[in-house]
Amino acid sequence: MTRFDSLFRQAVEALQAQDRRRVLRPMTAAGGARFERPDGACLIDFSSNDYLGLSQHPRLKERAADWALRYGAGSGASRLVTGTRLLHEQVEGRVARLKKTEAALLFASGWQANASLVPALARLSSEQMGAAPLVFADRLNHASLHQGCAAAGVRQIRFRHNDLDHLEALLKARDSDPGLKLILTESVFSMDGDRADVPGLAALAERYGAFLCLDEAHATGVLGFQGAGLASEAPEGVHLIMGTFSKALGGMGAYIAGSRALCDWLINSASGFIYSTALPPAMLGAADAALELLPDLDAERTRVVRHGETLRQRLHEAGLRTGASSTQIVPVMLGEAATALSVAARLEADGMLVAAIRPPTVPKGESRLRITLSAAHTEDDVQHLADAVVRLCGVA
Ligand SMILES: Cc1ncc(COP(=O)(O)O)c(C=O)c1O
């Protein structure tokens, strides 16, 4: 206890009063998209991002264990000190082949990659173009991209979500301004499950000389040829592809893929790369195995897509709104934070774990359930969830 604790308590109580308090809840993964709570209750998991069920795949677990046993628990230092192993280069090679880029660079997490990339590109703009960058960002971008902009001290020029006409108007208005023009967006939006028009973005980037950065955290593994993500819809048109091993790839860590020159610059400028310890062998082993498996997982990709379609159809028939979702992420729009919390609690009482997403993660008045589907779910799991959501949301 310290004499500052009353400040912390008051701050948390203020969040509680707005239904915005967050708490940690331990769970044990039980396989088959199930979690076990400490009281022994078994819950079907509709809340994690393990879209292909790979976090429990024997090949990932074995390689993680094997590489830890052979190479050690940690990497000991930043990649630029003594942290670089052949294993890092092997995994980077696999990422670059998947993404069809010249090179790739690993980061400890997706958050870290995004928080580092904007400052690195901002520095490039200042040093090489003599002016700060102009950052055109989708309004619904992930918090880590906002963090990167804040760290770089850039004021974002935000375009309406997935509205390429608005983006074009903003690009046109600043066409003659100096500095690197960056377009920052996700390819599948984490809280909405909708997709960006990647060929359209690439065409705008080309027309206005902008550098297109695509966060493929939720697309990689699930969408695109062999799970390569949506950048594959515009080969050559995306200049930087960021993705993670922490979602469909079942492990932890992230990467930025692009040209060799881009990766060389990031090695020299991305603070989350330079000043952070290299990914450890176990995590590299899991990533390596996931990347090896990915081309053979078409059946899993098809299953997860079908689960999304089944669920959306059932919810729409019952009059529920799922926004523009067209992927394995299905939001159920409920409006008030208290409603989302109460429906999530009742689903949990019925044995299903679904996240209630509230501000500031989503805009005020847009609280929702965020349902995530996995190839590890059975059709019965999805039907069971749909029945419960329809019943609890009171529109059946
Ligand atoms: C779109 C997006 N980008 C980046 C991240 C961060 O990735 P990580 O969990 O690996 O830090 C997330 C994860 O929540 C995300 O949803």
PDBQT file of the ligand as one rigid body, heavy atoms in Angstrom, charges set to zero:
ROOT
HETATM    1  C1  LIG A 401      -5.462  -4.553 -35.667  1.00  0.00    +0.000 C 
HETATM    2  C2  LIG A 401      -4.489  -4.905 -34.601  1.00  0.00    +0.000 A 
HETATM    3  N1  LIG A 401      -3.212  -4.517 -34.739  1.00  0.00    +0.000 NA
HETATM    4  C3  LIG A 401      -2.283  -4.808 -33.799  1.00  0.00    +0.000 A 
HETATM    5  C4  LIG A 401      -2.611  -5.514 -32.673  1.00  0.00    +0.000 A 
HETATM    6  C5  LIG A 401      -1.564  -5.805 -31.644  1.00  0.00    +0.000 C 
HETATM    7  O1  LIG A 401      -1.060  -7.096 -31.796  1.00  0.00    +0.000 OA
HETATM    8  P1  LIG A 401      -0.445  -7.884 -30.560  1.00  0.00    +0.000 P 
HETATM    9  O2  LIG A 401      -1.594  -8.454 -29.798  1.00  0.00    +0.000 OA
HETATM   10  O3  LIG A 401       0.431  -8.917 -31.188  1.00  0.00    +0.000 OA
HETATM   11  O4  LIG A 401       0.334  -6.918 -29.739  1.00  0.00    +0.000 OA
HETATM   12  C6  LIG A 401      -3.916  -5.954 -32.501  1.00  0.00    +0.000 A 
HETATM   13  C7  LIG A 401      -4.252  -6.783 -31.319  1.00  0.00    +0.000 C 
HETATM   14  O5  LIG A 401      -5.107  -6.579 -30.567  1.00  0.00    +0.000 OA
HETATM   15  C8  LIG A 401      -4.889  -5.632 -33.466  1.00  0.00    +0.000 A 
HETATM   16  O6  LIG A 401      -6.173  -5.982 -33.305  1.00  0.00    +0.000 OA
ENDROOT
TORSDOF 0
